[in-house]
Every structure is written in C-alpha cells, then in structure tokens.
C-alpha cells in the first residue's frame, strides 16, 4: 500500500497517510515509508527542508 | 429414501459450489467468506498547526456506509502560558493542544480532525479508516 505526504499551499507537510491505493493529486507526494518526521517540513523541488518553528504568540 | 438423500444433497451442496447468497449451504458459506470482513485499512497522522483548530487529509475513496474511523490518539508538546496581575507574572500554566480532539470521516475521501482551541501549540493526531465489504 502506498504512502503519501500531503502538503498545504506553502508546501508544508501536514499529513502522512498510508492509503489503500494510488492517489493522483498535486498535493499528495508519494513517499517510501510512513515517515511522521515529514510533518512540518517543506517540500522544495524533490527534497524536504526543515522549517524553523515560529515563536509562540503572547 | 432416494428423494430424501437428493433433498439433503441440494441443501448442503458440494465444496466446489460457487458462492451464492441463495444457493446451497456450501455456496452460502463461500458467499459469506467472500463478502464479509475487512476490505481495506488506511492509516494516517494529521498535524494541527499552532493556530489551526481543524485539518483534513485525503484518503482513497471508501464507502462511508461500510467504513469506520478510529481515533488512535494525539500528542502535543505543549507550552507554558502566564497569568498576569498588575503587569506582573502571577503564575504559569500548561497549554496543551491535544485535548478533546475529534476525528471524523467527512466524506468518502476525507478525514477531518478538529479541536476547540489551538492554544499556540501543534498537535499530531493519529487515525485509521477501516472499510468493510
């Protein structure tokens, strides 16, 4: 069963899913494993980059 | 006697009978085996950002009348909030982001997680969608 990292409009991964079949959707990036570490990372080209955490608001 | 044996043979059938909801006992058992049980399981995690109270994830299409979603838990780092009085910090408290998280199968291809307050904290919510025949 395939694994996907789903990204928002800024390319940030907000979901990782093991699906029952293929999904052909621009915001679904097929990945090799169920890698929760991708949550919060940014898709740039074909790679994932760490995004600095924002300061919490007062 | 022969008629009685013939009757029982028709009722019980043979192991090679094709699956059928209306056939012999063997055929009905084959039908049950082929049409009950789990069709698919999909699992995922959804990240709620520091200001997000809901988020959705896409899954492969399921029949919502034959599918269920299980909440597998949530985690959150949490941050400290501060009470002020007269401009001074009076106390601190823990702000957490995973209290009372809900998970719903919104439609055939969408799982939605919701929480009442973001509390400036991220939360990771885990779920699974099980579809039956």
N, CA and C atoms of all chains as a GROMACS GRO file, in nm:
protein
  573
    1UNK      N    1   0.085  -0.120   0.000
    1UNK     CA    2   0.000   0.000   0.000
    1UNK      C    3   0.089   0.124   0.000
    2UNK      N    4   0.055   0.223  -0.080
    2UNK     CA    5   0.141   0.341  -0.093
    2UNK      C    6   0.131   0.436   0.027
    3UNK      N    7   0.235   0.514   0.043
    3UNK     CA    8   0.239   0.616   0.148
    3UNK      C    9   0.246   0.754   0.082
    4UNK      N   10   0.179   0.850   0.145
    4UNK     CA   11   0.179   0.986   0.090
    4UNK      C   12   0.204   1.088   0.201
    5UNK      N   13   0.275   1.194   0.162
    5UNK     CA   14   0.285   1.314   0.246
    5UNK      C   15   0.200   1.419   0.177
    6UNK      N   16   0.109   1.478   0.252
    6UNK     CA   17   0.020   1.579   0.193
    6UNK      C   18   0.067   1.718   0.234
    7UNK      N   19   0.075   1.808   0.137
    7UNK     CA   20   0.129   1.942   0.163
    7UNK      C   21   0.022   2.049   0.145
    8UNK      N   22   0.041   2.160   0.217
    8UNK     CA   23  -0.054   2.272   0.202
    8UNK      C   24  -0.007   2.366   0.092
    9UNK      N   25  -0.071   2.481   0.081
    9UNK     CA   26  -0.040   2.575  -0.028
    9UNK      C   27   0.102   2.632  -0.018
   10UNK      N   28   0.163   2.620   0.099
   10UNK     CA   29   0.301   2.668   0.116
   10UNK      C   30   0.403   2.555   0.104
   11UNK      N   31   0.356   2.438   0.071
   11UNK     CA   32   0.446   2.324   0.057
   11UNK      C   33   0.478   2.254   0.188
   12UNK      N   34   0.411   2.293   0.296
   12UNK     CA   35   0.438   2.234   0.427
   12UNK      C   36   0.358   2.104   0.443
   13UNK      N   37   0.426   2.000   0.487
   13UNK     CA   38   0.360   1.871   0.507
   13UNK      C   39   0.275   1.874   0.634
   14UNK      N   40   0.147   1.846   0.618
   14UNK     CA   41   0.058   1.846   0.735
   14UNK      C   42  -0.007   1.711   0.759
   15UNK      N   43   0.017   1.615   0.668
   15UNK     CA   44  -0.042   1.482   0.689
   15UNK      C   45   0.044   1.376   0.622
   16UNK      N   46   0.052   1.262   0.686
   16UNK     CA   47   0.118   1.145   0.629
   16UNK      C   48   0.016   1.032   0.633
   17UNK      N   49  -0.002   0.965   0.520
   17UNK     CA   50  -0.110   0.867   0.509
   17UNK      C   51  -0.065   0.741   0.438
   18UNK      N   52  -0.108   0.628   0.491
   18UNK     CA   53  -0.094   0.502   0.419
   18UNK      C   54  -0.231   0.472   0.358
   19UNK      N   55  -0.240   0.480   0.228
   19UNK     CA   56  -0.369   0.466   0.162
   19UNK      C   57  -0.388   0.324   0.109
   20UNK      N   58  -0.511   0.297   0.064
   20UNK     CA   59  -0.542   0.164   0.011
   20UNK      C   60  -0.506   0.152  -0.137
   21UNK      N   61  -0.476   0.264  -0.200
   21UNK     CA   62  -0.443   0.261  -0.342
   21UNK      C   63  -0.377   0.391  -0.384
   22UNK      N   64  -0.348   0.401  -0.511
   22UNK     CA   65  -0.281   0.519  -0.563
   22UNK      C   66  -0.375   0.640  -0.562
   23UNK      N   67  -0.320   0.756  -0.532
   23UNK     CA   68  -0.394   0.882  -0.540
   23UNK      C   69  -0.315   0.977  -0.628
   24UNK      N   70  -0.379   1.026  -0.733
   24UNK     CA   71  -0.312   1.117  -0.825
   24UNK      C   72  -0.363   1.258  -0.796
   25UNK      N   73  -0.290   1.328  -0.713
   25UNK     CA   74  -0.333   1.460  -0.668
   25UNK      C   75  -0.208   1.544  -0.645
   26UNK      N   76  -0.212   1.670  -0.686
   26UNK     CA   77  -0.092   1.753  -0.683
   26UNK      C   78  -0.035   1.772  -0.542
   27UNK      N   79  -0.123   1.773  -0.441
   27UNK     CA   80  -0.073   1.798  -0.305
   27UNK      C   81  -0.037   1.669  -0.231
   28UNK      N   82  -0.046   1.556  -0.300
   28UNK     CA   83  -0.010   1.428  -0.238
   28UNK      C   84   0.122   1.380  -0.297
   29UNK      N   85   0.226   1.380  -0.214
   29UNK     CA   86   0.359   1.340  -0.258
   29UNK      C   87   0.383   1.196  -0.214
   30UNK      N   88   0.406   1.106  -0.308
   30UNK     CA   89   0.429   0.967  -0.270
   30UNK      C   90   0.566   0.954  -0.204
   31UNK      N   91   0.569   0.884  -0.091
   31UNK     CA   92   0.693   0.863  -0.016
   31UNK      C   93   0.714   0.714   0.006
   32UNK      N   94   0.834   0.676   0.049
   32UNK     CA   95   0.867   0.533   0.056
   32UNK      C   96   0.820   0.466   0.184
   33UNK      N   97   0.816   0.543   0.293
   33UNK     CA   98   0.777   0.484   0.422
   33UNK      C   99   0.679   0.577   0.493
   34UNK      N  100   0.621   0.524   0.600
   34UNK     CA  101   0.531   0.606   0.681
   34UNK      C  102   0.617   0.692   0.773
   35UNK      N  103   0.662   0.805   0.720
   35UNK     CA  104   0.759   0.888   0.790
   35UNK      C  105   0.692   1.010   0.853
   36UNK      N  106   0.657   0.997   0.982
   36UNK     CA  107   0.592   1.109   1.051
   36UNK      C  108   0.685   1.229   1.067
   37UNK      N  109   0.814   1.205   1.053
   37UNK     CA  110   0.912   1.313   1.065
   37UNK      C  111   0.897   1.419   0.957
   38UNK      N  112   0.821   1.388   0.854
   38UNK     CA  113   0.800   1.487   0.747
   38UNK      C  114   0.700   1.594   0.787
   39UNK      N  115   0.621   1.567   0.891
   39UNK     CA  116   0.522   1.666   0.936
   39UNK      C  117   0.592   1.798   0.970
   40UNK      N  118   0.543   1.905   0.912
   40UNK     CA  119   0.601   2.036   0.938
   40UNK      C  120   0.716   2.072   0.845
   41UNK      N  121   0.764   1.976   0.766
   41UNK     CA  122   0.873   2.005   0.674
   41UNK      C  123   0.819   2.060   0.543
   42UNK      N  124   0.906   2.129   0.470
   42UNK     CA  125   0.864   2.194   0.346
   42UNK      C  126   0.918   2.121   0.224
   43UNK      N  127   0.832   2.101   0.128
   43UNK     CA  128   0.871   2.037   0.003
   43UNK      C  129   0.930   2.144  -0.090
   44UNK      N  130   1.057   2.127  -0.124
   44UNK     CA  131   1.124   2.219  -0.216
   44UNK      C  132   1.184   2.135  -0.328
   45UNK      N  133   1.126   2.147  -0.447
   45UNK     CA  134   1.170   2.061  -0.557
   45UNK      C  135   1.141   1.916  -0.523
   46UNK      N  136   1.245   1.835  -0.519
   46UNK     CA  137   1.227   1.694  -0.485
   46UNK      C  138   1.277   1.660  -0.345
   47UNK      N  139   1.302   1.765  -0.266
   47UNK     CA  140   1.356   1.738  -0.133
   47UNK      C  141   1.268   1.800  -0.025
   48UNK      N  142   1.296   1.760   0.099
   48UNK     CA  143   1.224   1.814   0.214
   48UNK      C  144   1.319   1.900   0.296
   49UNK      N  145   1.273   2.019   0.335
   49UNK     CA  146   1.356   2.108   0.415
   49UNK      C  147   1.289   2.138   0.548
   50UNK      N  148   1.372   2.150   0.650
   50UNK     CA  149   1.321   2.182   0.783
   50UNK      C  150   1.280   2.329   0.787
   51UNK      N  151   1.167   2.354   0.849
   51UNK     CA  152   1.118   2.492   0.862
   51UNK      C  153   1.135   2.536   1.007
   52UNK      N  154   1.198   2.652   1.030
   52UNK     CA  155   1.212   2.700   1.168
   52UNK      C  156   1.076   2.717   1.234
   53UNK      N  157   1.066   2.675   1.361
   53UNK     CA  158   0.939   2.689   1.432
   53UNK      C  159   0.913   2.835   1.465
   54UNK      N  160   0.790   2.881   1.445
   54UNK     CA  161   0.759   3.020   1.479
   54UNK      C  162   0.757   3.040   1.629
   55UNK      N  163   0.789   3.163   1.670
   55UNK     CA  164   0.781   3.195   1.813
   55UNK      C  165   0.635   3.193   1.856
   56UNK      N  166   0.605   3.134   1.973
   56UNK     CA  167   0.466   3.136   2.020
   56UNK      C  168   0.419   3.278   2.048
   57UNK      N  169   0.293   3.303   2.016
   57UNK     CA  170   0.238   3.438   2.038
   57UNK      C  171   0.216   3.462   2.186
   58UNK      N  172   0.219   3.591   2.225
   58UNK     CA  173   0.197   3.626   2.367
   58UNK      C  174   0.052   3.613   2.403
   59UNK      N  175  -3.654  -4.287   0.013
   59UNK     CA  176  -3.519  -4.268   0.068
   59UNK      C  177  -3.429  -4.191  -0.028
   60UNK      N  178  -3.438  -4.228  -0.154
   60UNK     CA  179  -3.358  -4.160  -0.256
   60UNK      C  180  -3.398  -4.013  -0.268
   61UNK      N  181  -3.526  -3.988  -0.256
   61UNK     CA  182  -3.573  -3.849  -0.264
   61UNK      C  183  -3.522  -3.768  -0.147
   62UNK      N  184  -3.517  -3.834  -0.030
   62UNK     CA  185  -3.466  -3.766   0.090
   62UNK      C  186  -3.318  -3.732   0.075
   63UNK      N  187  -3.237  -3.827   0.025
   63UNK     CA  188  -3.095  -3.802   0.002
   63UNK      C  189  -3.074  -3.689  -0.098
   64UNK      N  190  -3.154  -3.690  -0.201
   64UNK     CA  191  -3.145  -3.586  -0.303
   64UNK      C  192  -3.174  -3.448  -0.242
   65UNK      N  193  -3.275  -3.447  -0.156
   65UNK     CA  194  -3.311  -3.322  -0.089
   65UNK      C  195  -3.193  -3.269  -0.006
   66UNK      N  196  -3.133  -3.354   0.074
   66UNK     CA  197  -3.020  -3.312   0.158
   66UNK      C  198  -2.901  -3.268   0.072
   67UNK      N  199  -2.878  -3.338  -0.037
   67UNK     CA  200  -2.767  -3.302  -0.125
   67UNK      C  201  -2.787  -3.160  -0.179
   68UNK      N  202  -2.912  -3.130  -0.217
   68UNK     CA  203  -2.940  -2.996  -0.267
   68UNK      C  204  -2.921  -2.890  -0.158
   69UNK      N  205  -2.960  -2.926  -0.035
   69UNK     CA  206  -2.948  -2.829   0.074
   69UNK      C  207  -2.804  -2.805   0.115
   70UNK      N  208  -2.726  -2.911   0.128
   70UNK     CA  209  -2.587  -2.899   0.174
   70UNK      C  210  -2.496  -2.859   0.059
   71UNK      N  211  -2.518  -2.915  -0.056
   71UNK     CA  212  -2.434  -2.884  -0.172
   71UNK      C  213  -2.298  -2.950  -0.165
   72UNK      N  214  -2.209  -2.899  -0.250
   72UNK     CA  215  -2.073  -2.953  -0.258
   72UNK      C  216  -1.971  -2.843  -0.224
   73UNK      N  217  -1.851  -2.887  -0.184
   73UNK     CA  218  -1.748  -2.789  -0.150
   73UNK      C  219  -1.710  -2.703  -0.271
   74UNK      N  220  -1.736  -2.755  -0.388
   74UNK     CA  221  -1.699  -2.682  -0.510
   74UNK      C  222  -1.808  -2.585  -0.558
   75UNK      N  223  -1.919  -2.577  -0.485
   75UNK     CA  224  -2.027  -2.487  -0.526
   75UNK      C  225  -1.978  -2.343  -0.530
   76UNK      N  226  -2.018  -2.268  -0.633
   76UNK     CA  227  -1.981  -2.127  -0.643
   76UNK      C  228  -2.054  -2.046  -0.536
   77UNK      N  229  -1.991  -1.939  -0.491
   77UNK     CA  230  -2.050  -1.854  -0.388
   77UNK      C  231  -2.185  -1.800  -0.434
   78UNK      N  232  -2.284  -1.809  -0.346
   78UNK     CA  233  -2.418  -1.761  -0.379
   78UNK      C  234  -2.494  -1.732  -0.251
   79UNK      N  235  -2.570  -1.621  -0.251
   79UNK     CA  236  -2.649  -1.586  -0.133
   79UNK      C  237  -2.775  -1.669  -0.124
   80UNK      N  238  -2.809  -1.738  -0.229
   80UNK     CA  239  -2.935  -1.814  -0.229
   80UNK      C  240  -2.914  -1.961  -0.262
   81UNK      N  241  -2.791  -2.007  -0.270
   81UNK     CA  242  -2.765  -2.145  -0.310
   81UNK      C  243  -2.762  -2.241  -0.192
   82UNK      N  244  -2.682  -2.345  -0.205
   82UNK     CA  245  -2.670  -2.447  -0.101
   82UNK      C  246  -2.596  -2.391   0.020
   83UNK      N  247  -2.590  -2.474   0.125
   83UNK     CA  248  -2.517  -2.430   0.244
   83UNK      C  249  -2.371  -2.401   0.211
   84UNK      N  250  -2.308  -2.486   0.131
   84UNK     CA  251  -2.170  -2.462   0.089
   84UNK      C  252  -2.158  -2.330   0.011
   85UNK      N  253  -2.252  -2.306  -0.077
   85UNK     CA  254  -2.250  -2.184  -0.158
   85UNK      C  255  -2.267  -2.061  -0.070
   86UNK      N  256  -2.355  -2.070   0.029
   86UNK     CA  257  -2.377  -1.957   0.119
   86UNK      C  258  -2.254  -1.930   0.205
   87UNK      N  259  -2.189  -2.035   0.253
   87UNK     CA  260  -2.067  -2.015   0.332
   87UNK      C  261  -1.959  -1.948   0.247
   88UNK      N  262  -1.945  -1.990   0.123
   88UNK     CA  263  -1.847  -1.928   0.033
   88UNK      C  264  -1.882  -1.782   0.011
   89UNK      N  265  -2.012  -1.752   0.001
   89UNK     CA  266  -2.056  -1.614  -0.019
   89UNK      C  267  -2.021  -1.529   0.103
   90UNK      N  268  -2.047  -1.583   0.222
   90UNK     CA  269  -2.016  -1.509   0.345
   90UNK      C  270  -1.866  -1.484   0.355
   91UNK      N  271  -1.787  -1.587   0.327
   91UNK     CA  272  -1.641  -1.572   0.335
   91UNK      C  273  -1.590  -1.466   0.238
   92UNK      N  274  -1.654  -1.457   0.123
   92UNK     CA  275  -1.606  -1.364   0.020
   92UNK      C  276  -1.658  -1.222   0.040
   93UNK      N  277  -1.764  -1.205   0.115
   93UNK     CA  278  -1.827  -1.074   0.122
   93UNK      C  279  -1.836  -1.013   0.261
   94UNK      N  280  -1.767  -1.069   0.354
   94UNK     CA  281  -1.762  -1.006   0.486
   94UNK      C  282  -1.616  -0.984   0.521
   95UNK      N  283  -1.596  -0.912   0.626
   95UNK     CA  284  -1.459  -0.887   0.668
   95UNK      C  285  -1.408  -0.755   0.618
   96UNK      N  286  -1.281  -0.735   0.638
   96UNK     CA  287  -1.219  -0.605   0.608
   96UNK      C  288  -1.178  -0.595   0.462
   97UNK      N  289  -1.218  -0.487   0.400
   97UNK     CA  290  -1.181  -0.462   0.260
   97UNK      C  291  -1.050  -0.383   0.252
   98UNK      N  292  -1.037  -0.282   0.339
   98UNK     CA  293  -0.913  -0.203   0.337
   98UNK      C  294  -0.894  -0.132   0.470
   99UNK      N  295  -0.769  -0.103   0.500
   99UNK     CA  296  -0.735  -0.022   0.617
   99UNK      C  297  -0.641   0.088   0.570
  100UNK      N  298  -0.673   0.210   0.607
  100UNK     CA  299  -0.585   0.323   0.575
  100UNK      C  300  -0.552   0.393   0.706
  101UNK      N  301  -0.426   0.427   0.721
  101UNK     CA  302  -0.384   0.491   0.847
  101UNK      C  303  -0.310   0.620   0.816
  102UNK      N  304  -0.321   0.712   0.911
  102UNK     CA  305  -0.250   0.837   0.887
  102UNK      C  306  -0.233   0.920   1.013
  103UNK      N  307  -0.153   1.024   0.997
  103UNK     CA  308  -0.137   1.125   1.101
  103UNK      C  309  -0.162   1.261   1.038
  104UNK      N  310  -0.224   1.348   1.114
  104UNK     CA  311  -0.253   1.483   1.067
  104UNK      C  312  -0.196   1.581   1.169
  105UNK      N  313  -0.126   1.680   1.118
  105UNK     CA  314  -0.066   1.780   1.205
  105UNK      C  315  -0.155   1.904   1.212
  106UNK      N  316  -0.191   1.942   1.334
  106UNK     CA  317  -0.263   2.068   1.354
  106UNK      C  318  -0.160   2.174   1.391
  107UNK      N  319  -0.150   2.278   1.310
  107UNK     CA  320  -0.051   2.383   1.335
  107UNK      C  321  -0.084   2.465   1.459
  108UNK      N  322   0.004   2.557   1.491
  108UNK     CA  323  -0.010   2.632   1.617
  108UNK      C  324  -0.138   2.716   1.625
  109UNK      N  325  -0.194   2.748   1.510
  109UNK     CA  326  -0.318   2.827   1.514
  109UNK      C  327  -0.437   2.753   1.452
  110UNK      N  328  -0.417   2.626   1.417
  110UNK     CA  329  -0.522   2.551   1.347
  110UNK      C  330  -0.613   2.477   1.444
  111UNK      N  331  -0.741   2.489   1.421
  111UNK     CA  332  -0.836   2.411   1.500
  111UNK      C  333  -0.895   2.295   1.420
  112UNK      N  334  -0.864   2.287   1.291
  112UNK     CA  335  -0.907   2.172   1.213
  112UNK      C  336  -0.814   2.153   1.094
  113UNK      N  337  -0.810   2.031   1.045
  113UNK     CA  338  -0.730   1.999   0.927
  113UNK      C  339  -0.790   1.873   0.864
  114UNK      N  340  -0.766   1.856   0.736
  114UNK     CA  341  -0.819   1.740   0.666
  114UNK      C  342  -0.708   1.667   0.592
  115UNK      N  343  -0.728   1.538   0.574
  115UNK     CA  344  -0.635   1.458   0.495
  115UNK      C  345  -0.715   1.378   0.392
  116UNK      N  346  -0.651   1.352   0.280
  116UNK     CA  347  -0.716   1.277   0.172
  116UNK      C  348  -0.680   1.130   0.181
  117UNK      N  349  -0.779   1.045   0.161
  117UNK     CA  350  -0.757   0.900   0.159
  117UNK      C  351  -0.817   0.844   0.029
  118UNK      N  352  -0.788   0.720   0.001
  118UNK     CA  353  -0.850   0.653  -0.111
  118UNK      C  354  -1.000   0.638  -0.082
  119UNK      N  355  -1.081   0.650  -0.183
  119UNK     CA  356  -1.226   0.650  -0.164
  119UNK      C  357  -1.277   0.523  -0.095
  120UNK      N  358  -1.366   0.545   0.004
  120UNK     CA  359  -1.430   0.433   0.074
  120UNK      C  360  -1.582   0.452   0.068
  121UNK      N  361  -1.652   0.344   0.091
  121UNK     CA  362  -1.798   0.350   0.104
  121UNK      C  363  -1.827   0.390   0.248
  122UNK      N  364  -1.875   0.514   0.268
  122UNK     CA  365  -1.892   0.565   0.404
  122UNK      C  366  -1.994   0.487   0.486
  123UNK      N  367  -2.085   0.418   0.419
  123UNK     CA  368  -2.184   0.338   0.493
  123UNK      C  369  -2.126   0.205   0.538
  124UNK      N  370  -2.006   0.174   0.490
  124UNK     CA  371  -1.942   0.049   0.530
  124UNK      C  372  -1.801   0.074   0.585
  125UNK      N  373  -1.779   0.196   0.633
  125UNK     CA  374  -1.646   0.229   0.683
  125UNK      C  375  -1.656   0.295   0.820
  126UNK      N  376  -1.549   0.281   0.897
  126UNK     CA  377  -1.544   0.344   1.028
  126UNK      C  378  -1.407   0.408   1.046
  127UNK      N  379  -1.403   0.511   1.128
  127UNK     CA  380  -1.275   0.576   1.157
  127UNK      C  381  -1.246   0.558   1.305
  128UNK      N  382  -1.123   0.521   1.335
  128UNK     CA  383  -1.080   0.505   1.473
  128UNK      C  384  -0.978   0.612   1.509
  129UNK      N  385  -0.999   0.672   1.623
  129UNK     CA  386  -0.905   0.770   1.677
  129UNK      C  387  -0.796   0.693   1.752
  130UNK      N  388  -0.672   0.709   1.709
  130UNK     CA  389  -0.562   0.632   1.768
  130UNK      C  390  -0.478   0.713   1.866
  131UNK      N  391  -0.524   0.833   1.895
  131UNK     CA  392  -0.453   0.913   1.993
  131UNK      C  393  -0.395   1.039   1.933
  132UNK      N  394  -0.348   1.126   2.021
  132UNK     CA  395  -0.290   1.253   1.977
  132UNK      C  396  -0.177   1.291   2.071
  133UNK      N  397  -0.084   1.366   2.018
  133UNK     CA  398   0.027   1.411   2.102
  133UNK      C  399   0.054   1.558   2.075
  134UNK      N  400   0.109   1.622   2.175
  134UNK     CA  401   0.135   1.766   2.165
  134UNK      C  402   0.249   1.801   2.259
  135UNK      N  403   0.334   1.894   2.215
  135UNK     CA  404   0.445   1.932   2.303
  135UNK      C  405   0.398   2.019   2.418
  136UNK      N  406   0.306   2.108   2.390
  136UNK     CA  407   0.258   2.198   2.495
  136UNK      C  408   0.354   2.312   2.520
  137UNK      N  409   0.301   2.422   2.566
  137UNK     CA  410   0.383   2.539   2.601
  137UNK      C  411   0.331   2.596   2.732
  138UNK      N  412   0.408   2.684   2.791
  138UNK     CA  413   0.365   2.746   2.916
  138UNK      C  414   0.294   2.878   2.888
  139UNK      N  415   0.181   2.895   2.950
  139UNK     CA  416   0.113   3.022   2.947
  139UNK      C  417   0.138   3.095   3.079
  140UNK      N  418   0.109   3.223   3.083
  140UNK     CA  419   0.136   3.301   3.206
  140UNK      C  420   0.015   3.381   3.249
  141UNK      N  421  -0.011   3.382   3.378
  141UNK     CA  422  -0.113   3.470   3.435
  141UNK      C  423  -0.048   3.601   3.474
  142UNK      N  424  -0.115   3.710   3.442
  142UNK     CA  425  -0.061   3.841   3.479
  142UNK      C  426  -0.155   3.912   3.576
  143UNK      N  427  -0.096   3.988   3.664
  143UNK     CA  428  -0.176   4.074   3.753
  143UNK      C  429  -0.095   4.200   3.779
  144UNK      N  430  -0.152   4.312   3.744
  144UNK     CA  431  -0.081   4.437   3.762
  144UNK      C  432   0.046   4.446   3.680
  145UNK      N  433   0.044   4.380   3.565
  145UNK     CA  434   0.162   4.383   3.479
  145UNK      C  435   0.270   4.284   3.518
  146UNK      N  436   0.249   4.213   3.626
  146UNK     CA  437   0.349   4.116   3.670
  146UNK      C  438   0.297   3.972   3.649
  147UNK      N  439   0.391   3.883   3.627
  147UNK     CA  440   0.354   3.742   3.612
  147UNK      C  441   0.311   3.689   3.748
  148UNK      N  442   0.189   3.640   3.752
  148UNK     CA  443   0.139   3.588   3.878
  148UNK      C  444   0.153   3.436   3.885
  149UNK      N  445   0.151   3.372   3.769
  149UNK     CA  446   0.165   3.226   3.769
  149UNK      C  447   0.176   3.174   3.627
  150UNK      N  448   0.211   3.049   3.619
  150UNK     CA  449   0.224   2.986   3.487
  150UNK      C  450   0.136   2.862   3.481
  151UNK      N  451   0.095   2.831   3.361
  151UNK     CA  452   0.011   2.713   3.343
  151UNK      C  453   0.048   2.644   3.212
  152UNK      N  454   0.015   2.520   3.203
  152UNK     CA  455   0.048   2.442   3.084
  152UNK      C  456  -0.062   2.456   2.979
  153UNK      N  457  -0.020   2.493   2.859
  153UNK     CA  458  -0.116   2.499   2.748
  153UNK      C  459  -0.090   2.378   2.660
  154UNK      N  460  -0.194   2.305   2.636
  154UNK     CA  461  -0.178   2.182   2.560
  154UNK      C  462  -0.272   2.183   2.440
  155UNK      N  463  -0.231   2.116   2.334
  155UNK     CA  464  -0.309   2.127   2.212
  155UNK      C  465  -0.385   2.003   2.170
  156UNK      N  466  -0.382   1.899   2.253
  156UNK     CA  467  -0.447   1.778   2.204
  156UNK      C  468  -0.570   1.737   2.286
  157UNK      N  469  -0.614   1.826   2.375
  157UNK     CA  470  -0.734   1.792   2.450
  157UNK      C  471  -0.856   1.793   2.359
  158UNK      N  472  -0.941   1.695   2.377
  158UNK     CA  473  -1.071   1.692   2.310
  158UNK      C  474  -1.061   1.703   2.157
  159UNK      N  475  -0.966   1.631   2.103
  159UNK     CA  476  -0.955   1.624   1.957
  159UNK      C  477  -1.060   1.526   1.905
  160UNK      N  478  -1.122   1.564   1.797
  160UNK     CA  479  -1.221   1.476   1.734
  160UNK      C  480  -1.172   1.435   1.594
  161UNK      N  481  -1.210   1.317   1.552
  161UNK     CA  482  -1.176   1.269   1.418
  161UNK      C  483  -1.305   1.224   1.351
  162UNK      N  484  -1.322   1.264   1.225
  162UNK     CA  485  -1.445   1.227   1.154
  162UNK      C  486  -1.412   1.189   1.010
  163UNK      N  487  -1.488   1.094   0.960
  163UNK     CA  488  -1.482   1.061   0.818
  163UNK      C  489  -1.582   1.153   0.749
  164UNK      N  490  -1.532   1.265   0.698
  164UNK     CA  491  -1.619   1.371   0.646
  164UNK      C  492  -1.692   1.326   0.520
  165UNK      N  493  -1.620   1.263   0.432
  165UNK     CA  494  -1.683   1.206   0.312
  165UNK      C  495  -1.597   1.088   0.265
  166UNK      N  496  -1.624   1.038   0.148
  166UNK     CA  497  -1.558   0.914   0.102
  166UNK      C  498  -1.407   0.924   0.095
  167UNK      N  499  -1.355   1.045   0.080
  167UNK     CA  500  -1.210   1.060   0.062
  167UNK      C  501  -1.145   1.156   0.162
  168UNK      N  502  -1.218   1.195   0.265
  168UNK     CA  503  -1.165   1.298   0.356
  168UNK      C  504  -1.180   1.261   0.502
  169UNK      N  505  -1.070   1.274   0.575
  169UNK     CA  506  -1.071   1.260   0.721
  169UNK      C  507  -1.045   1.399   0.779
  170UNK      N  508  -1.127   1.438   0.874
  170UNK     CA  509  -1.113   1.570   0.936
  170UNK      C  510  -1.085   1.556   1.085
  171UNK      N  511  -0.985   1.629   1.133
  171UNK     CA  512  -0.961   1.636   1.277
  171UNK      C  513  -0.992   1.778   1.323
  172UNK      N  514  -1.050   1.786   1.440
  172UNK     CA  515  -1.096   1.915   1.492
  172UNK      C  516  -1.063   1.926   1.641
  173UNK      N  517  -1.032   2.046   1.684
  173UNK     CA  518  -1.016   2.071   1.827
  173UNK      C  519  -1.076   2.208   1.859
  174UNK      N  520  -1.110   2.229   1.984
  174UNK     CA  521  -1.178   2.352   2.021
  174UNK      C  522  -1.084   2.472   2.020
  175UNK      N  523  -0.964   2.453   2.071
  175UNK     CA  524  -0.868   2.565   2.079
  175UNK      C  525  -0.731   2.520   2.033
  176UNK      N  526  -0.660   2.612   1.969
  176UNK     CA  527  -0.525   2.580   1.923
  176UNK      C  528  -0.422   2.598   2.034
  177UNK      N  529  -0.443   2.697   2.121
  177UNK     CA  530  -0.354   2.720   2.236
  177UNK      C  531  -0.208   2.740   2.196
  178UNK      N  532  -0.184   2.790   2.077
  178UNK     CA  533  -0.047   2.815   2.029
  178UNK      C  534   0.039   2.689   2.023
  179UNK      N  535  -0.023   2.574   2.017
  179UNK     CA  536   0.054   2.450   2.016
  179UNK      C  537   0.014   2.362   1.899
  180UNK      N  538   0.112   2.290   1.849
  180UNK     CA  539   0.081   2.192   1.745
  180UNK      C  540   0.030   2.065   1.812
  181UNK      N  541  -0.041   1.985   1.735
  181UNK     CA  542  -0.085   1.854   1.784
  181UNK      C  543  -0.083   1.758   1.665
  182UNK      N  544  -0.038   1.638   1.690
  182UNK     CA  545  -0.037   1.535   1.587
  182UNK      C  546  -0.144   1.432   1.623
  183UNK      N  547  -0.236   1.411   1.531
  183UNK     CA  548  -0.349   1.322   1.555
  183UNK      C  549  -0.336   1.199   1.467
  184UNK      N  550  -0.351   1.083   1.527
  184UNK     CA  551  -0.338   0.957   1.455
  184UNK      C  552  -0.474   0.889   1.439
  185UNK      N  553  -0.496   0.828   1.323
  185UNK     CA  554  -0.627   0.768   1.297
  185UNK      C  555  -0.612   0.648   1.203
  186UNK      N  556  -0.718   0.571   1.191
  186UNK     CA  557  -0.724   0.468   1.088
  186UNK      C  558  -0.868   0.461   1.036
  187UNK      N  559  -0.880   0.433   0.909
  187UNK     CA  560  -1.011   0.416   0.846
  187UNK      C  561  -1.021   0.270   0.800
  188UNK      N  562  -1.121   0.201   0.850
  188UNK     CA  563  -1.141   0.061   0.813
  188UNK      C  564  -1.268   0.050   0.731
  189UNK      N  565  -1.253  -0.006   0.613
  189UNK     CA  566  -1.370  -0.027   0.526
  189UNK      C  567  -1.402  -0.176   0.519
  190UNK      N  568  -1.530  -0.207   0.530
  190UNK     CA  569  -1.575  -0.346   0.526
  190UNK      C  570  -1.644  -0.375   0.393
  191UNK      N  571  -1.653  -0.503   0.360
  191UNK     CA  572  -1.725  -0.542   0.239
  191UNK      C  573  -1.874  -0.524   0.258
   0.00000   0.00000   0.00000
